[in-house]
Structures are given as C-alpha cells and as structure tokens.
Amino acid sequence: MQLPQTDTITLEDILITEELSRRNPRAENLLKENQALHTLARQLVNQPQTILQSIVDMALDL
C-alpha cells in the first residue's frame, strides 16, 4: 500500500527573514527585561529544573 504523496516543504517556505525585517520593532522595556533576568538568575539557583520553561514564558511575554 502506498501513502499519498505530499508536497515537499522547503526551507524557503519556512524562513520569513524578509518579513521580519519589515516589521516595526517593539518598544524597549528595560525595566521589565532587567526584572526577568533577575528572576531567571534566582530560579537558576533555586529551581534549575524549571528554567527552560521560564525562559520560554518570559520570551513570549517580553
């Protein structure tokens, strides 16, 4: 039994570098970024097992 053929996805289909360069940059929030870094530093000492999820959450928030 043969599987139906699917279209091949190329790297050019995924990369959106040109589109990203046309977007307006987000305003800086240095206080919020600094607080995030302090939080991550404390978490790295106290709960290193959850640091990756925290980084992802903060990246989405910032």
Secondary structure, DSSP 8 states (H G I E B T S, - for coil): ----------HHHH--HHHHHHS------HHHHHHHHHHHHHHHHH-GGGHHHHHHHHHHH-
